[in-house]
Amino acid sequence: MPQQDHRTAPRALDGILVADFSRVLAGPLAAATLADLGADVIKVERPGSGDDTRSWGPPFAADGTAAYFDAANRSKRGLALDLADPGDAAAARELARRADVLIENFRPGALAKYGLDPAATRAANPGLVHCTITGFGSGAGAALPGYDFVVQAVGGLMSITGEPGGTPLKAGVALVDVLTAKDAATGILAALRHRDRTGAGQAVEVNLLSSLLGSLVNQVSAHLATGRDPGPMGNRHPSIAPYETLACRGGLLAVAVGNDRQFRALAEALGVPELAEDIRFRRNQDRVRNRTDLVRALEDRLAADTPRGWTERLTAVSVPCGPVNSLSEALELAARLGLDPVVPVGADRIPQVASPLRLSGTPVVQPTAPPGLDEDGTALRTWLSGPGDRPLPPRM
């Protein structure tokens, strides 16, 4: 079956216009995901300073924009509007009237005075999917500012991250924002599918706290089953063993043994097949109960080789494992596996991490560089002031 030319193939969201009024990470990343799928995304920022993340550095791109901003704003047009200015507010409302999707993360109620709250935008544009992203919902938590680090703390993630008895730790990336972005994109796509069937748009709301709690899966489930709060276990898994980092010669090896068959393969590869028959380690629940003895026995054998040496030997017998890589090593691994993890977006611009989505019929868009502040403003303001049936001007 011949492959499609990705330069001319249709995109899943061809013809969808997204008005991205959001800032920082969760909203912009959700909008960037829609851009990957072919949507035309207009990023609306305040004049002068723009999105907060434009100044969140170092490091900075060649044009002075922070690398943080570039991470979540690929393939968008740039438009600066001051919502306190009546003319700009009118342009913003017109953009909402023409859009298929609007994404915003203003404090609940803050957009009502500009006629940009969900009720007003959907009254003017019944087919609009209006996505609101908050920190703690639009009810009792509406006034609480939603920052990823704070949500990691109050949402319980830090309480289960780190070593036992140590200081609670955040994840090494703004993980809650990223998870919320994916929830927002999922909700928007579901609402667009509903609109395909009925013609009606709807309001979509996600919040950081709920996205975090929904992502804690087995930890929350265990708490609900037992009434006990889980605590930090370092790199160990509360319900599986060995599923942790183990010391080797010169480093650590991440081992993820998910069943008894894999444990037998591990024991045989280490030259101690009798471990798989030891009553302390025969079943997973036995290994969890006797984890300290298990780790001691495994690390005695693993000391004979390096993490990379063991990775090669254990992978050959289908034991999931790998060294603890740096970020550069992770990108090298992905490239070696043919995953093409980095995509250029032009000279003197920071490359983009490739979209993780692979669609055979509607491939993702080759990304373009994030926009400069108000980069497309002149053309877009002219378009918004003209007849509503005029197509968007081509991107420069």
C-alpha positions in Angstrom: 0.0 0.0 0.0 1.7 3.3 -1.1 2.3 5.8 1.6 0.8 9.3 1.5 2.9 12.3 0.8 2.9 14.0 4.2 3.2 17.4 2.5 -0.1 17.1 0.8 -2.0 14.6 3.0 -5.2 15.8 4.7 -5.0 16.7 8.4 -7.5 15.6 11.0 -8.4 19.1 12.0 -8.2 20.8 8.6 -10.6 23.8 8.6 -10.7 24.1 12.4 -9.9 27.6 13.7 -8.7 27.8 17.3 -8.6 31.0 19.3 -5.9 30.5 21.9 -6.4 33.1 24.7 -4.5 31.0 27.2 -1.1 31.6 28.9 1.8 29.7 30.4 1.6 26.0 29.7 -1.6 23.8 30.0 -3.7 25.9 27.6 -0.9 26.7 25.1 0.2 23.1 25.0 -3.4 21.9 24.4 -3.6 24.4 21.5 -0.3 23.3 20.1 -1.6 19.7 20.1 -4.5 20.9 18.0 -2.1 22.7 15.7 -0.2 19.5 15.3 -3.4 17.9 14.1 -3.9 20.6 11.4 -6.0 23.2 13.2 -5.2 26.9 12.4 -4.3 28.4 15.8 -4.3 32.1 16.6 -2.4 32.9 19.9 -3.8 36.0 21.5 -1.5 37.8 23.9 -1.4 41.1 25.7 0.5 43.8 23.9 4.0 44.7 25.2 4.9 41.6 27.3 2.8 38.8 25.8 2.6 35.4 27.5 4.4 35.2 30.8 6.6 32.4 29.6 8.2 34.7 26.9 10.4 35.9 29.8 10.8 32.7 31.7 14.5 32.1 31.1 17.3 31.5 30.6 17.7 29.8 28.2 16.5 32.1 25.5 16.1 31.7 21.7 18.1 33.9 19.3 15.2 36.3 19.1 15.2 36.8 22.9 12.2 34.6 23.6 12.5 32.0 26.4 12.9 28.4 25.4 10.0 27.7 27.8 7.6 29.7 25.5 8.8 27.8 22.4 8.0 24.5 24.0 4.2 25.1 23.9 3.5 27.5 21.1 4.7 25.9 17.8 2.7 26.3 14.6 0.6 29.3 15.7 -0.2 32.8 14.4 0.5 35.7 16.8 -2.0 38.4 17.6 -1.7 41.0 20.4 -5.0 42.4 21.8 -5.6 44.6 24.9 -8.9 43.4 26.2 -9.3 46.7 28.2 -9.3 48.6 24.9 -12.8 48.6 23.4 -11.6 48.1 19.8 -9.4 45.2 20.7 -12.1 43.7 22.8 -14.4 43.9 19.8 -11.8 42.2 17.7 -11.5 39.4 20.3 -15.2 38.9 20.3 -15.2 38.7 16.5 -12.5 36.1 16.6 -14.5 34.1 19.1 -17.5 34.4 16.8 -15.5 33.0 13.8 -13.6 30.3 15.8 -14.5 26.7 16.1 -12.6 26.4 19.4 -11.7 28.9 22.1 -9.2 28.0 24.8 -8.7 30.3 27.9 -7.4 30.0 31.4 -8.5 33.3 32.9 -9.8 33.4 36.4 -13.4 32.2 36.4 -15.7 35.2 35.6 -12.9 37.5 34.5 -13.9 37.4 30.9 -17.5 38.3 31.4 -16.9 42.0 31.3 -15.4 41.7 27.8 -18.2 39.4 26.5 -15.8 36.5 26.2 -17.2 34.2 29.0 -18.6 30.8 27.8 -22.2 31.9 27.9 -21.5 35.0 25.8 -19.3 33.4 23.2 -21.6 30.5 22.7 -24.6 32.7 22.5 -22.9 34.6 19.6 -21.5 31.4 18.1 -23.6 28.3 19.0 -21.2 25.9 17.3 -18.2 27.1 19.4 -16.3 24.7 21.7 -15.3 26.9 24.6 -12.6 25.3 26.7 -11.9 26.8 30.2 -8.8 25.7 32.1 -8.6 26.5 35.8 -6.5 25.6 38.8 -9.2 24.4 41.1 -12.5 24.6 39.2 -15.1 27.3 38.8 -16.9 26.8 42.2 -15.4 27.2 45.6 -11.9 27.1 44.2 -12.4 29.7 41.6 -10.4 32.4 43.3 -7.4 30.2 43.9 -4.5 30.8 41.5 -3.5 27.6 39.7 0.2 27.0 39.4 1.6 23.6 38.6 4.0 23.5 41.6 1.3 24.4 44.1 -1.1 21.8 42.7 1.7 19.1 42.9 1.9 20.0 46.6 -1.8 20.3 47.6 -2.9 17.5 45.2 -0.8 14.8 46.9 1.8 14.2 44.2 4.7 15.5 46.2 3.6 13.3 49.2 4.4 10.2 47.2 7.5 11.5 45.4 11.0 11.2 46.8 12.7 8.8 49.2 11.1 7.5 52.4 11.7 9.9 55.2 13.0 12.5 52.8 11.7 15.9 51.7 8.6 15.7 49.5 9.6 16.4 45.9 7.9 17.7 42.8 8.3 16.0 39.4 11.1 17.3 37.3 8.8 18.9 34.8 5.4 20.8 35.1 3.7 17.5 34.9 0.2 18.6 36.1 0.1 21.3 33.4 1.1 18.7 30.8 -1.6 16.2 32.0 -4.2 18.9 32.0 -3.3 19.9 28.5 -3.9 16.4 27.3 -7.2 16.3 29.2 -8.2 19.6 27.6 -7.3 18.4 24.1 -9.3 15.2 24.7 -12.3 17.1 25.9 -12.1 19.5 22.9 -11.9 16.7 20.4 -14.9 14.9 22.0 -16.9 18.2 21.8 -16.0 18.6 18.1 -17.1 15.1 17.4 -20.4 15.9 19.1 -20.7 19.1 17.0 -20.1 17.0 13.9 -23.2 15.0 14.8 -25.5 17.8 16.1 -24.1 21.1 15.0 -24.0 22.3 18.6 -20.9 23.4 20.4 -20.5 23.2 24.2 -18.5 24.4 27.2 -15.5 22.2 28.2 -13.9 22.7 31.6 -10.8 21.1 33.0 -8.9 22.0 36.1 -5.4 21.1 37.3 -6.4 19.5 40.6 -8.8 17.1 39.0 -6.4 16.2 36.2 -3.7 15.4 38.8 -6.0 13.3 41.0 -7.2 11.4 37.9 -3.6 10.7 37.0 -2.7 9.2 40.4 -4.5 6.0 39.3 -3.3 3.1 41.4 -2.2 5.3 44.3 -5.7 6.9 44.7 -7.3 3.5 44.2 -5.1 1.9 46.9 -6.1 4.8 49.3 -9.8 4.4 48.5 -9.5 0.6 49.1 -7.6 0.8 52.4 -8.2 4.3 53.8 -4.4 4.7 54.2 -2.3 7.4 52.7 0.6 6.1 50.5 4.0 7.5 51.2 7.1 8.1 49.1 9.0 4.9 48.0 11.8 6.4 45.9 12.0 4.4 42.7 10.2 1.4 44.1 6.6 0.4 43.1 4.2 -0.2 45.9 2.6 -3.3 44.4 5.3 -4.8 42.1 8.8 -6.2 42.7 11.4 -5.9 41.3 10.1 -2.7 39.8 12.8 -0.1 40.7 16.4 1.0 40.2 19.0 -1.6 41.2 22.7 -0.9 41.7 25.1 -2.3 39.1 28.8 -1.8 38.5 29.1 2.0 38.0 25.5 3.0 38.0 21.8 2.1 38.3 19.6 -0.1 36.2 15.8 0.4 36.0 14.2 -3.0 36.1 10.4 -3.4 35.5 9.4 -7.0 36.1 5.7 -7.2 35.6 5.0 -10.9 36.0 6.4 -14.2 37.3 7.6 -15.3 33.9 9.8 -12.2 33.5 11.2 -12.8 37.0 12.2 -16.3 36.1 14.0 -14.9 33.0 15.7 -12.4 35.1 16.9 -14.9 37.7 18.2 -17.2 34.9 20.0 -14.4 33.1 21.7 -13.5 36.4 22.8 -17.0 36.9 20.6 -17.7 40.0 17.6 -19.6 38.6 16.9 -20.9 42.1 15.6 -17.4 43.1 12.5 -18.1 41.0 11.7 -21.2 43.1 12.6 -19.6 46.4 9.4 -19.4 48.5 10.2 -15.8 49.3 10.2 -14.7 45.7 8.1 -17.3 43.8 5.1 -14.9 43.3 4.9 -11.2 42.9 3.2 -10.7 46.2 5.9 -12.7 47.9 8.6 -10.5 46.2 6.8 -7.4 47.4 6.7 -8.7 50.9 10.3 -9.7 50.9 11.6 -6.8 48.8 14.7 -6.1 51.0 16.0 -9.7 50.7 15.2 -9.7 47.0 17.1 -6.5 46.2 20.1 -7.7 48.1 20.1 -11.0 46.2 19.7 -9.3 42.8 22.3 -6.5 43.4 24.9 -9.2 44.5 24.7 -10.5 40.9 24.2 -7.2 39.1 27.5 -5.9 40.5 29.3 -8.0 37.9 28.4 -5.7 35.0 27.4 -2.1 34.0 23.8 -0.9 33.5 24.4 -0.9 29.7 25.9 -4.4 29.8 22.9 -5.7 31.7 20.5 -3.9 29.5 21.8 -5.7 26.4 21.8 -9.1 28.2 18.4 -8.8 29.9 16.6 -7.2 26.9 17.7 -10.3 24.9 15.5 -12.4 27.2 12.6 -10.0 27.3 13.2 -8.5 30.7 12.1 -4.9 30.7 15.0 -2.7 31.8 17.3 0.1 30.9 20.0 2.5 32.2 19.0 5.8 33.8 19.7 8.2 30.9 20.3 11.9 30.8 18.0 13.9 28.5 20.6 14.0 25.8 21.0 10.2 26.0 17.2 9.8 25.9 17.0 11.8 22.7 19.8 9.8 21.2 18.0 6.6 22.1 14.8 7.8 20.4 16.7 8.8 17.3 18.5 5.4 17.2 15.1 3.7 17.4 13.9 5.7 14.4 11.4 7.8 16.3 12.7 11.1 14.9 12.3 13.0 18.2 13.5 16.4 17.2 12.1 18.5 14.3 13.8 21.6 12.9 11.6 24.7 12.5 14.0 27.1 10.7 17.4 28.6 11.0 18.3 30.2 14.3 15.2 28.8 16.0 15.1 26.2 18.7 14.1 22.8 17.3 10.8 21.3 18.5 10.2 17.9 20.1 8.2 16.0 17.6 4.5 15.2 18.3 4.1 11.8 19.8 1.1 11.2 17.6 1.4 8.9 14.5 -1.6 8.9 12.2 -1.5 6.9 9.0 -4.2 8.7 7.1 -4.0 12.3 8.6 -0.4 12.8 9.6 0.5 15.5 12.0 1.7 18.8 10.7 5.4 19.6 10.2 5.7 22.3 12.9 6.6 25.9 12.3 8.4 28.2 14.7 6.4 29.8 17.5 5.2 33.3 16.6 6.8 36.5 17.6 4.5 38.8 19.7 1.8 40.2 17.3 3.7 38.7 14.4 0.5 38.2 12.3 -1.3 41.1 14.0 -1.7 43.4 11.0 -3.1 40.7 8.7 -5.4 39.3 11.3 -6.9 42.6 12.4 -7.6 43.4 8.8 -9.3 40.0 8.4 -11.3 40.4 11.6 -12.6 43.8 10.4 -13.8 42.5 7.1 -16.6 40.2 6.0 -17.0 37.0 8.1 -17.0 34.8 5.0 -13.5 35.8 4.0 -10.9 33.1 4.4 -8.0 33.6 6.8 -5.0 35.2 5.1 -2.2 32.8 4.3 0.5 32.4 6.9 3.7 34.3 6.2 
